[in-house]
């Protein structure tokens, strides 16, 4: 697949800062803020988990990054765009740098797999023959090249999420934002999806932010983890070194309980 | 704003899709627009024809001026030239006594004219004045009556005032009815588009996440409205076109004794204006209806 960007082998933390939040707060009402005084820097090519319980503010944080929500206080910079001051007409151009994946897939149910992915290209007005090439490439990447004619409603949850990822990928975003991407999937499928997202990160150098409350996945992936609680960032741990990682698995044997009960189907 | 051809067709296709996605509302909108534009077409044809007839009648309206005995042909010609300078005057025709008698005898006496050995209208040389603007007739008559040498001024009996009055009333009434129907049409299109937007909330949101411009999100809905308007114009146009010649023919048959007044416009003349006007109205209604809704419901 021909990507125009420099490929970065594996996660790096030394790249340029692509996301920067300074003292960001968001309150919906007079009650406790959804996000409170958050400071965060994400570098190009990084893979970051934002984790925490339901209502901890992690989804709000993601929405602030994609400029779906505007913070009440603090400054947000993403890919050089000052999101506090961005003009309405510039928002589409900004969003074209992002790929977004949701828990509920949000596919167009009246269209087939190919059309769902091509949709993203049509929106940014890519010429016809280029669309065909790019969609085929994206479907190859997510492993659905042979199912391009299927109606999305006929696909399994995992496959639907792959279509959604292909749609997020096809415009070659700098940053991939995933909001509970595995929330509707069984543990095995969830793991496949996470591996796919990791592959996107390592292969294309796409900066990835995954919001999840699924501790098992976070523990198993060994990435930078930002934990939120009641709107505040309470932990920001870098990925473990290889030794730390091995140690962790020997000590906790964590993987064993993951699939049995580490999963919250309610969300 | 530049737009790729593929984008144009995609947007067009989305607009057409929208129409079929909520068939009921689309059909209702098309029906209302069709009804209002059909009425428009009907009134337009009638008013256009009445104007045409009024115009024809006005062509025949003339003021005739007779002169005192002893007025020379030269003097009459001087007046003719002076009258031709006046803006409301279209044409001035000099009718000599002999001409006048020849015409009169031909029209009313036929063969009996042979009984006259000399011209009974001798000295009745006159000027026939045809007007551009019939409403100025009174003014002209006043002017003429004050002139020396003028013996008598005859104004034409057929004034077009009544006809013009009827036409104006009809125009006001139809204008009022059509205005109401157009407002209803705009409202219905607006509702149709609003329904479409509501049922596509998710799709619109996805488009926004992906980075669709406002234009790209809105265009299919505007196109939807415009197509509904276009179809709503073409249906009554076809209808009117089909019936125009039939109805005209039927009226001419029924009221054949009025055939010298009832001169209808040929269909081609009516439709030369009606087609572009109705299409513009339909598409305009569609555009307005959808744009208003988008402003209200589609905050992108």
Interface residues (C-beta under 8 A of the other chain):
Chain A: X66 X68 X89 X91 X92 X93 X94 X95 X96 X98 X100 X106 X108 X119 X120 X122 X123 X124 X125 X127 X128 X131 X167 X171
Chain B: X3 X4 X6 X7 X10 X202 X203 X205 X206 X207 X208 X209 X210 X211 X212 X213 X214 X216
